[in-house]
Amino acid sequence: IASGVVDRVYKEYMGDAESPAQVRDGLLDAMGDLFFVISAVEVARYHRDAGNPVYFYEFQHRPSSVEGVVPAFVKADHGAEIPFVFGKPFLAGDV
């Protein structure tokens, strides 16, 4: 990889970090983009190019049920939207 690319990637994700927490957040953003966003955008482009409508979203709602279970800096984990999509917050009792 050309050093210019590495420099730009570093600057995008961690260039202004002033604390270990900011470095952590930048690294988590970079890893999330690498493992989820880039491939999702690529698949969306294939569908678009095939003439299909494409919708893209980013779920960032932190469920109250994760309080004390996951670190405070975690907004929403992979798959966290599933209970919201299928109605878990609206169901009474233990499901």
C-alpha positions in Angstrom: 0.0 0.0 0.0 1.4 3.4 -0.9 2.4 5.4 2.1 0.1 8.3 0.9 -2.9 6.0 1.3 -1.9 4.9 4.8 -1.4 8.5 5.8 -4.8 9.5 4.5 -6.5 6.6 6.2 -4.7 7.4 9.5 -5.7 11.1 9.2 -9.3 10.2 8.5 -9.8 7.9 11.5 -7.2 8.9 14.1 -5.4 12.0 12.9 -6.9 14.4 15.6 -7.0 11.9 18.4 -5.9 13.4 21.7 -6.7 10.5 24.1 -6.6 6.8 24.1 -10.4 6.7 23.9 -10.3 8.7 20.7 -7.7 6.4 19.2 -9.9 3.4 20.2 -13.0 5.1 18.6 -11.1 5.8 15.5 -9.8 2.2 15.3 -13.3 0.8 15.8 -14.7 3.1 13.1 -11.9 2.0 10.7 -12.5 -1.7 11.5 -16.3 -1.3 11.1 -15.9 0.4 7.7 -13.4 -2.3 6.6 -15.5 -5.3 7.6 -19.0 -4.0 7.1 -19.4 -0.8 5.3 -17.1 -1.3 2.3 -18.6 -4.7 1.4 -22.2 -3.4 2.0 -21.6 -0.5 -0.3 -20.1 -2.8 -3.0 -23.2 -5.1 -2.9 -25.5 -2.1 -2.9 -23.8 -0.8 -6.1 -24.2 -4.2 -7.8 -27.9 -4.1 -7.0 -28.2 -0.5 -8.2 -26.3 -1.3 -11.4 -28.7 -4.2 -12.0 -31.6 -1.7 -12.0 -32.9 -2.4 -8.5 -33.8 0.3 -5.9 -31.3 0.3 -3.0 -31.8 1.6 0.5 -28.9 2.0 2.9 -29.1 2.8 6.6 -26.9 2.9 9.7 -28.5 1.9 12.9 -27.0 3.7 15.9 -29.7 3.5 18.6 -28.2 2.1 21.9 -30.8 -0.2 23.4 -31.4 0.3 27.1 -31.1 -3.5 27.6 -27.3 -3.4 27.0 -26.7 -1.0 29.9 -24.0 -2.5 32.1 -23.5 -5.3 29.6 -21.4 -3.6 26.9 -19.1 -0.6 27.2 -20.6 2.8 27.2 -18.9 3.8 23.9 -20.7 1.1 22.0 -23.8 2.6 20.3 -25.2 -0.5 18.6 -23.5 -3.8 17.7 -23.9 -5.7 14.5 -27.5 -7.0 14.4 -28.7 -4.8 17.2 -31.5 -3.5 14.9 -33.2 -6.9 14.6 -35.4 -6.7 17.7 -36.4 -3.2 16.6 -37.3 -4.3 13.1 -39.3 -7.3 14.3 -41.1 -5.4 17.2 -39.4 -6.6 20.4 -39.8 -3.2 22.1 -43.5 -3.3 21.5 -44.1 -6.8 22.9 -45.3 -7.3 26.5 -43.5 -9.8 28.8 -40.6 -12.1 28.2 -40.4 -13.2 24.5 
